[in-house]
């Protein structure tokens, strides 16, 4: 199992219409084949500048790659993510 | 629920005695009251320089604070973490 995690912050303010539109646009990611246990979190540590987190599990590297290359993911990245995200960090975890 | 996550890398090489000793010294953290779902992960994304992750859940901010201030945690930080950890990032997540 691979836990794919991305922490990020937006150009939009918390509670703004832009923030709402971003998360509405992200909703279809959940239904891409292979995605399990999709969670949206708020990032609340004062020790970093990120504000949100998406986390999801993939059974295999192949399903992870298929997600990354899926047209729904690609459209989201190109049309929404690159425009709205001010900073991010991807973290991929595998259990020991 | 607060998911407390820390990604980090060590001064020790993978597979080294120093790495083994670090994780042996970290084992008692699991038994500090309030810690739930403790996981140790390897961090495998090529997009950052971290190598490991500890993740754990706390029911409340109070149990999280009690963990942070617990003598077992404090001794680990002072005697092991500060000596062995080359870089780290704390990420605290709450579900929306």
N, CA and C atoms of all chains as a GROMACS GRO file, in nm:
protein
  576
    1UNK      N    1   0.085  -0.121   0.000
    1UNK     CA    2   0.000   0.000   0.000
    1UNK      C    3   0.088   0.125   0.000
    2UNK      N    4   0.051   0.219  -0.083
    2UNK     CA    5   0.122   0.348  -0.088
    2UNK      C    6   0.023   0.456  -0.046
    3UNK      N    7   0.059   0.530   0.057
    3UNK     CA    8  -0.024   0.643   0.099
    3UNK      C    9   0.030   0.769   0.034
    4UNK      N   10  -0.042   0.821  -0.063
    4UNK     CA   11  -0.003   0.943  -0.135
    4UNK      C   12  -0.065   1.062  -0.063
    5UNK      N   13   0.020   1.155  -0.026
    5UNK     CA   14  -0.022   1.270   0.053
    5UNK      C   15   0.033   1.396  -0.012
    6UNK      N   16  -0.050   1.498  -0.020
    6UNK     CA   17   0.001   1.627  -0.066
    6UNK      C   18  -0.053   1.735   0.028
    7UNK      N   19   0.040   1.810   0.085
    7UNK     CA   20   0.001   1.927   0.165
    7UNK      C   21   0.020   2.050   0.078
    8UNK      N   22  -0.068   2.149   0.096
    8UNK     CA   23  -0.064   2.264   0.006
    8UNK      C   24  -0.135   2.384   0.066
    9UNK      N   25  -0.111   2.499   0.007
    9UNK     CA   26  -0.191   2.617   0.037
    9UNK      C   27  -0.233   2.681  -0.093
   10UNK      N   28  -0.339   2.760  -0.087
   10UNK     CA   29  -0.399   2.820  -0.206
   10UNK      C   30  -0.370   2.969  -0.213
   11UNK      N   31  -0.385   3.023  -0.332
   11UNK     CA   32  -0.384   3.168  -0.346
   11UNK      C   33  -0.513   3.228  -0.287
   12UNK      N   34  -0.617   3.145  -0.274
   12UNK     CA   35  -0.746   3.192  -0.223
   12UNK      C   36  -0.747   3.195  -0.071
   13UNK      N   37  -0.822   3.289  -0.014
   13UNK     CA   38  -0.837   3.298   0.131
   13UNK      C   39  -0.932   3.190   0.182
   14UNK      N   40  -0.913   3.153   0.309
   14UNK     CA   41  -1.005   3.059   0.372
   14UNK      C   42  -1.146   3.116   0.371
   15UNK      N   43  -1.242   3.034   0.334
   15UNK     CA   44  -1.382   3.077   0.330
   15UNK      C   45  -1.421   3.151   0.204
   16UNK      N   46  -1.327   3.172   0.112
   16UNK     CA   47  -1.356   3.248  -0.011
   16UNK      C   48  -1.428   3.161  -0.114
   17UNK      N   49  -1.488   3.228  -0.211
   17UNK     CA   50  -1.551   3.156  -0.323
   17UNK      C   51  -1.446   3.078  -0.402
   18UNK      N   52  -1.327   3.135  -0.414
   18UNK     CA   53  -1.220   3.067  -0.485
   18UNK      C   54  -1.180   2.937  -0.419
   19UNK      N   55  -1.177   2.938  -0.286
   19UNK     CA   56  -1.146   2.814  -0.211
   19UNK      C   57  -1.254   2.710  -0.236
   20UNK      N   58  -1.380   2.753  -0.228
   20UNK     CA   59  -1.492   2.659  -0.251
   20UNK      C   60  -1.484   2.600  -0.391
   21UNK      N   61  -1.456   2.686  -0.489
   21UNK     CA   62  -1.450   2.639  -0.628
   21UNK      C   63  -1.335   2.540  -0.646
   22UNK      N   64  -1.223   2.565  -0.579
   22UNK     CA   65  -1.109   2.473  -0.589
   22UNK      C   66  -1.149   2.333  -0.542
   23UNK      N   67  -1.211   2.326  -0.424
   23UNK     CA   68  -1.242   2.194  -0.368
   23UNK      C   69  -1.356   2.127  -0.446
   24UNK      N   70  -1.445   2.206  -0.501
   24UNK     CA   71  -1.549   2.148  -0.589
   24UNK      C   72  -1.484   2.086  -0.713
   25UNK      N   73  -1.384   2.154  -0.767
   25UNK     CA   74  -1.316   2.103  -0.886
   25UNK      C   75  -1.233   1.979  -0.855
   26UNK      N   76  -1.188   1.967  -0.730
   26UNK     CA   77  -1.108   1.851  -0.690
   26UNK      C   78  -1.192   1.727  -0.664
   27UNK      N   79  -1.322   1.744  -0.643
   27UNK     CA   80  -1.407   1.632  -0.602
   27UNK      C   81  -1.399   1.511  -0.695
   28UNK      N   82  -1.393   1.529  -0.827
   28UNK     CA   83  -1.389   1.411  -0.915
   28UNK      C   84  -1.264   1.325  -0.901
   29UNK      N   85  -1.159   1.376  -0.836
   29UNK     CA   86  -1.038   1.294  -0.814
   29UNK      C   87  -1.071   1.167  -0.736
   30UNK      N   88  -1.167   1.180  -0.645
   30UNK     CA   89  -1.203   1.069  -0.556
   30UNK      C   90  -1.247   0.946  -0.634
   31UNK      N   91  -1.308   0.971  -0.752
   31UNK     CA   92  -1.367   0.861  -0.829
   31UNK      C   93  -1.274   0.802  -0.933
   32UNK      N   94  -1.150   0.851  -0.938
   32UNK     CA   95  -1.055   0.791  -1.032
   32UNK      C   96  -1.025   0.648  -0.985
   33UNK      N   97  -1.026   0.550  -1.076
   33UNK     CA   98  -1.004   0.411  -1.035
   33UNK      C   99  -0.873   0.393  -0.958
   34UNK      N  100  -0.880   0.314  -0.852
   34UNK     CA  101  -0.761   0.283  -0.772
   34UNK      C  102  -0.748   0.367  -0.647
   35UNK      N  103  -0.819   0.480  -0.643
   35UNK     CA  104  -0.812   0.569  -0.525
   35UNK      C  105  -0.890   0.507  -0.409
   36UNK      N  106  -0.823   0.492  -0.295
   36UNK     CA  107  -0.889   0.439  -0.175
   36UNK      C  108  -0.867   0.535  -0.059
   37UNK      N  109  -0.965   0.542   0.029
   37UNK     CA  110  -0.952   0.618   0.155
   37UNK      C  111  -0.912   0.763   0.131
   38UNK      N  112  -0.976   0.826   0.034
   38UNK     CA  113  -0.947   0.967   0.007
   38UNK      C  114  -0.992   1.052   0.124
   39UNK      N  115  -0.903   1.137   0.174
   39UNK     CA  116  -0.936   1.227   0.282
   39UNK      C  117  -0.890   1.368   0.247
   40UNK      N  118  -0.971   1.463   0.285
   40UNK     CA  119  -0.929   1.603   0.280
   40UNK      C  120  -0.913   1.650   0.425
   41UNK      N  121  -0.797   1.705   0.454
   41UNK     CA  122  -0.769   1.755   0.589
   41UNK      C  123  -0.739   1.905   0.584
   42UNK      N  124  -0.759   1.971   0.697
   42UNK     CA  125  -0.698   2.101   0.719
   42UNK      C  126  -0.566   2.078   0.789
   43UNK      N  127  -0.464   2.154   0.750
   43UNK     CA  128  -0.332   2.142   0.812
   43UNK      C  129  -0.326   2.252   0.919
   44UNK      N  130  -0.306   2.214   1.044
   44UNK     CA  131  -0.321   2.309   1.154
   44UNK      C  132  -0.193   2.334   1.234
   45UNK      N  133  -0.082   2.270   1.196
   45UNK     CA  134   0.041   2.296   1.270
   45UNK      C  135   0.091   2.437   1.242
   46UNK      N  136   0.130   2.511   1.346
   46UNK     CA  137   0.190   2.643   1.322
   46UNK      C  138   0.334   2.634   1.271
   47UNK      N  139   0.386   2.511   1.259
   47UNK     CA  140   0.527   2.493   1.222
   47UNK      C  141   0.549   2.480   1.072
   48UNK      N  142   0.443   2.496   0.994
   48UNK     CA  143   0.460   2.504   0.848
   48UNK      C  144   0.352   2.595   0.793
   49UNK      N  145   0.363   2.629   0.664
   49UNK     CA  146   0.271   2.726   0.602
   49UNK      C  147   0.162   2.661   0.518
   50UNK      N  148   0.152   2.528   0.521
   50UNK     CA  149   0.049   2.461   0.443
   50UNK      C  150  -0.086   2.471   0.516
   51UNK      N  151  -0.193   2.465   0.439
   51UNK     CA  152  -0.326   2.486   0.496
   51UNK      C  153  -0.420   2.368   0.477
   52UNK      N  154  -0.389   2.280   0.380
   52UNK     CA  155  -0.477   2.168   0.348
   52UNK      C  156  -0.392   2.045   0.317
   53UNK      N  157  -0.460   1.932   0.313
   53UNK     CA  158  -0.395   1.808   0.274
   53UNK      C  159  -0.496   1.717   0.207
   54UNK      N  160  -0.454   1.657   0.096
   54UNK     CA  161  -0.527   1.543   0.040
   54UNK      C  162  -0.443   1.418   0.071
   55UNK      N  163  -0.510   1.313   0.114
   55UNK     CA  164  -0.441   1.186   0.137
   55UNK      C  165  -0.525   1.075   0.076
   56UNK      N  166  -0.458   0.980   0.013
   56UNK     CA  167  -0.529   0.867  -0.048
   56UNK      C  168  -0.434   0.748  -0.052
   57UNK      N  169  -0.492   0.630  -0.058
   57UNK     CA  170  -0.412   0.508  -0.063
   57UNK      C  171  -0.425   0.440  -0.199
   58UNK      N  172  -0.315   0.382  -0.244
   58UNK     CA  173  -0.315   0.298  -0.364
   58UNK      C  174  -0.260   0.160  -0.327
   59UNK      N  175  -0.320   0.057  -0.383
   59UNK     CA  176  -0.273  -0.078  -0.352
   59UNK      C  177  -0.136  -0.105  -0.412
   60UNK      N  178  -0.109  -0.046  -0.528
   60UNK     CA  179   0.016  -0.077  -0.600
   60UNK      C  180   0.069   0.051  -0.667
   61UNK      N  181   0.195   0.044  -0.706
   61UNK     CA  182   0.255   0.154  -0.782
   61UNK      C  183   0.183   0.172  -0.916
   62UNK      N  184   0.133   0.062  -0.971
   62UNK     CA  185   0.064   0.068  -1.100
   62UNK      C  186  -0.065   0.150  -1.090
   63UNK      N  187  -0.143   0.127  -0.983
   63UNK     CA  188  -0.267   0.204  -0.970
   63UNK      C  189  -0.236   0.351  -0.938
   64UNK      N  190  -0.126   0.374  -0.865
   64UNK     CA  191  -0.082   0.512  -0.838
   64UNK      C  192  -0.046   0.581  -0.969
   65UNK      N  193   0.032   0.513  -1.052
   65UNK     CA  194   0.072   0.571  -1.181
   65UNK      C  195  -0.051   0.596  -1.270
   66UNK      N  196  -0.145   0.501  -1.268
   66UNK     CA  197  -0.266   0.518  -1.350
   66UNK      C  198  -0.346   0.640  -1.305
   67UNK      N  199  -0.351   0.663  -1.174
   67UNK     CA  200  -0.415   0.784  -1.120
   67UNK      C  201  -0.344   0.909  -1.170
   68UNK      N  202  -0.211   0.910  -1.156
   68UNK     CA  203  -0.133   1.028  -1.195
   68UNK      C  204  -0.154   1.062  -1.342
   69UNK      N  205  -0.171   0.958  -1.423
   69UNK     CA  206  -0.183   0.978  -1.567
   69UNK      C  207  -0.327   0.981  -1.617
   70UNK      N  208  -0.422   0.973  -1.525
   70UNK     CA  209  -0.563   0.969  -1.565
   70UNK      C  210  -0.604   1.106  -1.619
   71UNK      N  211  -0.685   1.110  -1.727
   71UNK     CA  212  -0.726   1.240  -1.784
   71UNK      C  213  -0.797   1.332  -1.686
   72UNK      N  214  -0.873   1.276  -1.592
   72UNK     CA  215  -0.941   1.361  -1.492
   72UNK      C  216  -0.838   1.428  -1.401
   73UNK      N  217  -0.735   1.354  -1.363
   73UNK     CA  218  -0.626   1.410  -1.281
   73UNK      C  219  -0.550   1.514  -1.361
   74UNK      N  220  -0.519   1.480  -1.482
   74UNK     CA  221  -0.440   1.570  -1.567
   74UNK      C  222  -0.513   1.702  -1.591
   75UNK      N  223  -0.644   1.693  -1.618
   75UNK     CA  224  -0.723   1.815  -1.641
   75UNK      C  225  -0.727   1.900  -1.515
   76UNK      N  226  -0.743   1.834  -1.400
   76UNK     CA  227  -0.745   1.909  -1.273
   76UNK      C  228  -0.613   1.982  -1.251
   77UNK      N  229  -0.503   1.912  -1.273
   77UNK     CA  230  -0.371   1.973  -1.252
   77UNK      C  231  -0.352   2.092  -1.346
   78UNK      N  232  -0.382   2.071  -1.472
   78UNK     CA  233  -0.355   2.175  -1.572
   78UNK      C  234  -0.448   2.296  -1.557
   79UNK      N  235  -0.572   2.272  -1.525
   79UNK     CA  236  -0.672   2.381  -1.527
   79UNK      C  237  -0.693   2.447  -1.391
   80UNK      N  238  -0.672   2.371  -1.283
   80UNK     CA  239  -0.708   2.420  -1.149
   80UNK      C  240  -0.584   2.431  -1.059
   81UNK      N  241  -0.515   2.319  -1.044
   81UNK     CA  242  -0.404   2.311  -0.947
   81UNK      C  243  -0.297   2.416  -0.976
   82UNK      N  244  -0.251   2.421  -1.099
   82UNK     CA  245  -0.140   2.511  -1.133
   82UNK      C  246  -0.180   2.658  -1.117
   83UNK      N  247  -0.309   2.687  -1.131
   83UNK     CA  248  -0.358   2.825  -1.117
   83UNK      C  249  -0.379   2.863  -0.970
   84UNK      N  250  -0.430   2.768  -0.891
   84UNK     CA  251  -0.480   2.801  -0.757
   84UNK      C  252  -0.384   2.772  -0.642
   85UNK      N  253  -0.285   2.685  -0.665
   85UNK     CA  254  -0.200   2.640  -0.554
   85UNK      C  255  -0.075   2.726  -0.545
   86UNK      N  256  -0.053   2.782  -0.425
   86UNK     CA  257   0.061   2.872  -0.403
   86UNK      C  258   0.187   2.794  -0.367
   87UNK      N  259   0.171   2.682  -0.296
   87UNK     CA  260   0.287   2.600  -0.258
   87UNK      C  261   0.236   2.462  -0.219
   88UNK      N  262   0.320   2.362  -0.239
   88UNK     CA  263   0.277   2.226  -0.202
   88UNK      C  264   0.398   2.137  -0.180
   89UNK      N  265   0.373   2.025  -0.115
   89UNK     CA  266   0.475   1.922  -0.094
   89UNK      C  267   0.407   1.786  -0.103
   90UNK      N  268   0.463   1.700  -0.188
   90UNK     CA  269   0.411   1.564  -0.200
   90UNK      C  270   0.492   1.471  -0.110
   91UNK      N  271   0.421   1.387  -0.038
   91UNK     CA  272   0.482   1.291   0.054
   91UNK      C  273   0.418   1.156   0.026
   92UNK      N  274   0.499   1.055  -0.006
   92UNK     CA  275   0.447   0.921  -0.036
   92UNK      C  276   0.500   0.823   0.066
   93UNK      N  277   0.410   0.754   0.130
   93UNK     CA  278   0.447   0.672   0.246
   93UNK      C  279   0.416   0.525   0.219
   94UNK      N  280   0.511   0.439   0.255
   94UNK     CA  281   0.486   0.295   0.254
   94UNK      C  282   0.519   0.241   0.392
   95UNK      N  283   0.435   0.149   0.436
   95UNK     CA  284   0.452   0.095   0.570
   95UNK      C  285   0.574   0.004   0.571
   96UNK      N  286   0.649   0.011   0.680
   96UNK     CA  287   0.768  -0.075   0.693
   96UNK      C  288   0.727  -0.220   0.719
   97UNK      N  289  -1.045   1.454   1.602
   97UNK     CA  290  -0.921   1.376   1.587
   97UNK      C  291  -0.813   1.461   1.519
   98UNK      N  292  -0.696   1.454   1.576
   98UNK     CA  293  -0.580   1.523   1.517
   98UNK      C  294  -0.480   1.416   1.474
   99UNK      N  295  -0.445   1.418   1.347
   99UNK     CA  296  -0.341   1.326   1.298
   99UNK      C  297  -0.207   1.400   1.299
  100UNK      N  298  -0.122   1.364   1.391
  100UNK     CA  299   0.010   1.425   1.404
  100UNK      C  300   0.108   1.345   1.319
  101UNK      N  301   0.176   1.414   1.229
  101UNK     CA  302   0.265   1.350   1.134
  101UNK      C  303   0.398   1.423   1.136
  102UNK      N  304   0.506   1.349   1.135
  102UNK     CA  305   0.636   1.412   1.119
  102UNK      C  306   0.716   1.333   1.016
  103UNK      N  307   0.760   1.402   0.912
  103UNK     CA  308   0.849   1.340   0.814
  103UNK      C  309   0.990   1.388   0.845
  104UNK      N  310   1.089   1.299   0.824
  104UNK     CA  311   1.225   1.332   0.867
  104UNK      C  312   1.328   1.247   0.795
  105UNK      N  313   1.451   1.291   0.804
  105UNK     CA  314   1.563   1.207   0.762
  105UNK      C  315   1.667   1.210   0.872
  106UNK      N  316   1.751   1.108   0.872
  106UNK     CA  317   1.851   1.090   0.978
  106UNK      C  318   1.991   1.121   0.927
  107UNK      N  319   2.081   1.147   1.021
  107UNK     CA  320   2.223   1.152   0.986
  107UNK      C  321   2.276   1.012   0.952
  108UNK      N  322   2.206   0.908   0.999
  108UNK     CA  323   2.249   0.770   0.977
  108UNK      C  324   2.205   0.720   0.840
  109UNK      N  325   2.285   0.632   0.782
  109UNK     CA  326   2.251   0.570   0.653
  109UNK      C  327   2.143   0.464   0.673
  110UNK      N  328   2.068   0.439   0.564
  110UNK     CA  329   1.970   0.331   0.565
  110UNK      C  330   2.041   0.199   0.592
  111UNK      N  331   1.984   0.119   0.681
  111UNK     CA  332   2.043  -0.011   0.713
  111UNK      C  333   2.155  -0.007   0.815
  112UNK      N  334   2.192   0.112   0.860
  112UNK     CA  335   2.304   0.125   0.954
  112UNK      C  336   2.262   0.089   1.096
  113UNK      N  337   2.363   0.065   1.180
  113UNK     CA  338   2.335   0.041   1.322
  113UNK      C  339   2.272   0.166   1.386
  114UNK      N  340   2.319   0.282   1.342
  114UNK     CA  341   2.264   0.406   1.396
  114UNK      C  342   2.115   0.420   1.368
  115UNK      N  343   2.074   0.382   1.246
  115UNK     CA  344   1.932   0.386   1.210
  115UNK      C  345   1.854   0.290   1.300
  116UNK      N  346   1.906   0.169   1.317
  116UNK     CA  347   1.836   0.070   1.402
  116UNK      C  348   1.823   0.122   1.544
  117UNK      N  349   1.930   0.181   1.595
  117UNK     CA  350   1.929   0.230   1.734
  117UNK      C  351   1.828   0.344   1.748
  118UNK      N  352   1.818   0.429   1.646
  118UNK     CA  353   1.721   0.539   1.650
  118UNK      C  354   1.579   0.484   1.664
  119UNK      N  355   1.544   0.388   1.580
  119UNK     CA  356   1.406   0.339   1.583
  119UNK      C  357   1.379   0.256   1.709
  120UNK      N  358   1.480   0.189   1.760
  120UNK     CA  359   1.463   0.120   1.889
  120UNK      C  360   1.435   0.221   2.000
  121UNK      N  361   1.506   0.334   1.995
  121UNK     CA  362   1.486   0.437   2.098
  121UNK      C  363   1.349   0.504   2.085
  122UNK      N  364   1.294   0.504   1.963
  122UNK     CA  365   1.163   0.567   1.941
  122UNK      C  366   1.047   0.477   1.984
  123UNK      N  367   1.071   0.350   1.998
  123UNK     CA  368   0.962   0.254   2.023
  123UNK      C  369   0.875   0.290   2.144
  124UNK      N  370   0.934   0.339   2.255
  124UNK     CA  371   0.848   0.371   2.372
  124UNK      C  372   0.747   0.484   2.348
  125UNK      N  373   0.764   0.562   2.242
  125UNK     CA  374   0.667   0.669   2.213
  125UNK      C  375   0.527   0.612   2.194
  126UNK      N  376   0.522   0.490   2.138
  126UNK     CA  377   0.394   0.427   2.105
  126UNK      C  378   0.307   0.409   2.229
  127UNK      N  379   0.372   0.390   2.343
  127UNK     CA  380   0.298   0.358   2.465
  127UNK      C  381   0.263   0.480   2.550
  128UNK      N  382   0.298   0.598   2.503
  128UNK     CA  383   0.258   0.719   2.577
  128UNK      C  384   0.106   0.731   2.571
  129UNK      N  385   0.042   0.760   2.686
  129UNK     CA  386  -0.105   0.766   2.687
  129UNK      C  387  -0.161   0.864   2.584
  130UNK      N  388  -0.267   0.823   2.516
  130UNK     CA  389  -0.333   0.909   2.419
  130UNK      C  390  -0.293   0.882   2.276
  131UNK      N  391  -0.179   0.814   2.256
  131UNK     CA  392  -0.132   0.784   2.120
  131UNK      C  393  -0.217   0.671   2.061
  132UNK      N  394  -0.274   0.697   1.942
  132UNK     CA  395  -0.353   0.596   1.872
  132UNK      C  396  -0.300   0.579   1.730
  133UNK      N  397  -0.310   0.459   1.678
  133UNK     CA  398  -0.278   0.431   1.537
  133UNK      C  399  -0.137   0.476   1.499
  134UNK      N  400  -0.040   0.449   1.586
  134UNK     CA  401   0.098   0.486   1.556
  134UNK      C  402   0.147   0.406   1.437
  135UNK      N  403   0.202   0.476   1.338
  135UNK     CA  404   0.259   0.410   1.221
  135UNK      C  405   0.397   0.466   1.193
  136UNK      N  406   0.484   0.378   1.152
  136UNK     CA  407   0.613   0.419   1.098
  136UNK      C  408   0.612   0.388   0.949
  137UNK      N  409   0.643   0.489   0.869
  137UNK     CA  410   0.646   0.473   0.725
  137UNK      C  411   0.785   0.504   0.670
  138UNK      N  412   0.816   0.447   0.555
  138UNK     CA  413   0.925   0.499   0.473
  138UNK      C  414   0.866   0.603   0.379
  139UNK      N  415   0.939   0.711   0.358
  139UNK     CA  416   0.895   0.816   0.266
  139UNK      C  417   0.965   0.789   0.132
  140UNK      N  418   0.888   0.767   0.027
  140UNK     CA  419   0.946   0.717  -0.098
  140UNK      C  420   0.931   0.813  -0.216
  141UNK      N  421   0.869   0.928  -0.195
  141UNK     CA  422   0.858   1.022  -0.308
  141UNK      C  423   0.994   1.080  -0.342
  142UNK      N  424   1.027   1.084  -0.472
  142UNK     CA  425   1.153   1.150  -0.512
  142UNK      C  426   1.144   1.302  -0.507
  143UNK      N  427   1.026   1.354  -0.472
  143UNK     CA  428   1.003   1.499  -0.476
  143UNK      C  429   1.035   1.569  -0.344
  144UNK      N  430   1.085   1.493  -0.246
  144UNK     CA  431   1.135   1.557  -0.124
  144UNK      C  432   1.252   1.474  -0.071
  145UNK      N  433   1.321   1.527   0.029
  145UNK     CA  434   1.442   1.461   0.080
  145UNK      C  435   1.418   1.384   0.210
  146UNK      N  436   1.294   1.374   0.253
  146UNK     CA  437   1.266   1.300   0.377
  146UNK      C  438   1.268   1.149   0.350
  147UNK      N  439   1.298   1.072   0.453
  147UNK     CA  440   1.314   0.927   0.435
  147UNK      C  441   1.218   0.844   0.519
  148UNK      N  442   1.161   0.905   0.623
  148UNK     CA  443   1.075   0.831   0.717
  148UNK      C  444   0.959   0.920   0.758
  149UNK      N  445   0.862   0.856   0.819
  149UNK     CA  446   0.748   0.930   0.875
  149UNK      C  447   0.695   0.855   0.996
  150UNK      N  448   0.667   0.929   1.102
  150UNK     CA  449   0.583   0.878   1.211
  150UNK      C  450   0.448   0.946   1.199
  151UNK      N  451   0.342   0.869   1.214
  151UNK     CA  452   0.207   0.925   1.214
  151UNK      C  453   0.131   0.864   1.330
  152UNK      N  454   0.052   0.946   1.396
  152UNK     CA  455  -0.028   0.898   1.509
  152UNK      C  456  -0.149   0.989   1.523
  153UNK      N  457  -0.254   0.935   1.585
  153UNK     CA  458  -0.378   1.011   1.603
  153UNK      C  459  -0.397   1.042   1.751
  154UNK      N  460  -0.453   1.160   1.777
  154UNK     CA  461  -0.495   1.199   1.912
  154UNK      C  462  -0.642   1.238   1.907
  155UNK      N  463  -0.715   1.198   2.010
  155UNK     CA  464  -0.858   1.232   2.013
  155UNK      C  465  -0.881   1.380   2.033
  156UNK      N  466  -0.793   1.443   2.110
  156UNK     CA  467  -0.815   1.584   2.145
  156UNK      C  468  -0.680   1.658   2.148
  157UNK      N  469  -0.688   1.790   2.147
  157UNK     CA  470  -0.567   1.872   2.161
  157UNK      C  471  -0.502   1.847   2.297
  158UNK      N  472  -0.583   1.817   2.398
  158UNK     CA  473  -0.530   1.793   2.532
  158UNK      C  474  -0.441   1.668   2.535
  159UNK      N  475  -0.487   1.560   2.471
  159UNK     CA  476  -0.403   1.439   2.471
  159UNK      C  477  -0.278   1.460   2.386
  160UNK      N  478  -0.290   1.539   2.279
  160UNK     CA  479  -0.174   1.573   2.197
  160UNK      C  480  -0.073   1.651   2.282
  161UNK      N  481  -0.121   1.751   2.354
  161UNK     CA  482  -0.031   1.831   2.439
  161UNK      C  483   0.033   1.745   2.548
  162UNK      N  484  -0.046   1.652   2.606
  162UNK     CA  485   0.008   1.565   2.711
  162UNK      C  486   0.119   1.477   2.655
  163UNK      N  487   0.102   1.429   2.531
  163UNK     CA  488   0.208   1.353   2.463
  163UNK      C  489   0.333   1.438   2.444
  164UNK      N  490   0.314   1.558   2.392
  164UNK     CA  491   0.428   1.646   2.364
  164UNK      C  492   0.508   1.676   2.491
  165UNK      N  493   0.437   1.686   2.603
  165UNK     CA  494   0.501   1.721   2.730
  165UNK      C  495   0.536   1.600   2.816
  166UNK      N  496   0.510   1.480   2.767
  166UNK     CA  497   0.535   1.360   2.847
  166UNK      C  498   0.686   1.339   2.863
  167UNK      N  499   0.730   1.297   2.983
  167UNK     CA  500   0.875   1.279   3.005
  167UNK      C  501   0.941   1.179   2.909
  168UNK      N  502   0.868   1.077   2.866
  168UNK     CA  503   0.926   0.981   2.770
  168UNK      C  504   0.951   1.051   2.636
  169UNK      N  505   0.855   1.134   2.593
  169UNK     CA  506   0.871   1.210   2.468
  169UNK      C  507   0.986   1.310   2.482
  170UNK      N  508   0.988   1.378   2.594
  170UNK     CA  509   1.090   1.481   2.616
  170UNK      C  510   1.230   1.420   2.617
  171UNK      N  511   1.244   1.306   2.684
  171UNK     CA  512   1.375   1.239   2.689
  171UNK      C  513   1.417   1.195   2.549
  172UNK      N  514   1.323   1.142   2.472
  172UNK     CA  515   1.355   1.099   2.335
  172UNK      C  516   1.401   1.218   2.252
  173UNK      N  517   1.329   1.330   2.260
  173UNK     CA  518   1.366   1.448   2.182
  173UNK      C  519   1.506   1.497   2.221
  174UNK      N  520   1.528   1.509   2.350
  174UNK     CA  521   1.653   1.568   2.398
  174UNK      C  522   1.774   1.478   2.372
  175UNK      N  523   1.755   1.348   2.391
  175UNK     CA  524   1.870   1.255   2.388
  175UNK      C  525   1.893   1.192   2.250
  176UNK      N  526   1.787   1.176   2.173
  176UNK     CA  527   1.798   1.099   2.048
  176UNK      C  528   1.766   1.187   1.926
  177UNK      N  529   1.647   1.248   1.926
  177UNK     CA  530   1.597   1.320   1.809
  177UNK      C  531   1.693   1.431   1.768
  178UNK      N  532   1.731   1.515   1.864
  178UNK     CA  533   1.814   1.631   1.831
  178UNK      C  534   1.952   1.590   1.780
  179UNK      N  535   1.998   1.474   1.823
  179UNK     CA  536   2.129   1.423   1.780
  179UNK      C  537   2.123   1.356   1.643
  180UNK      N  538   2.015   1.283   1.617
  180UNK     CA  539   2.011   1.192   1.502
  180UNK      C  540   1.938   1.246   1.380
  181UNK      N  541   1.851   1.346   1.398
  181UNK     CA  542   1.765   1.389   1.288
  181UNK      C  543   1.829   1.505   1.212
  182UNK      N  544   1.843   1.488   1.082
  182UNK     CA  545   1.909   1.589   0.997
  182UNK      C  546   1.810   1.696   0.951
  183UNK      N  547   1.684   1.658   0.930
  183UNK     CA  548   1.583   1.754   0.887
  183UNK      C  549   1.446   1.692   0.912
  184UNK      N  550   1.347   1.777   0.938
  184UNK     CA  551   1.212   1.724   0.962
  184UNK      C  552   1.108   1.830   0.935
  185UNK      N  553   0.985   1.783   0.918
  185UNK     CA  554   0.870   1.873   0.902
  185UNK      C  555   0.752   1.811   0.975
  186UNK      N  556   0.691   1.889   1.062
  186UNK     CA  557   0.572   1.843   1.133
  186UNK      C  558   0.448   1.889   1.058
  187UNK      N  559   0.353   1.799   1.044
  187UNK     CA  560   0.228   1.826   0.974
  187UNK      C  561   0.115   1.773   1.062
  188UNK      N  562   0.022   1.858   1.098
  188UNK     CA  563  -0.089   1.818   1.184
  188UNK      C  564  -0.220   1.836   1.109
  189UNK      N  565  -0.296   1.729   1.101
  189UNK     CA  566  -0.412   1.726   1.014
  189UNK      C  567  -0.540   1.704   1.094
  190UNK      N  568  -0.642   1.781   1.061
  190UNK     CA  569  -0.775   1.757   1.116
  190UNK      C  570  -0.873   1.743   1.001
  191UNK      N  571  -0.964   1.649   1.016
  191UNK     CA  572  -1.057   1.621   0.908
  191UNK      C  573  -1.157   1.736   0.900
  192UNK      N  574  -1.193   1.770   0.778
  192UNK     CA  575  -1.290   1.877   0.758
  192UNK      C  576  -1.432   1.830   0.793
   0.00000   0.00000   0.00000
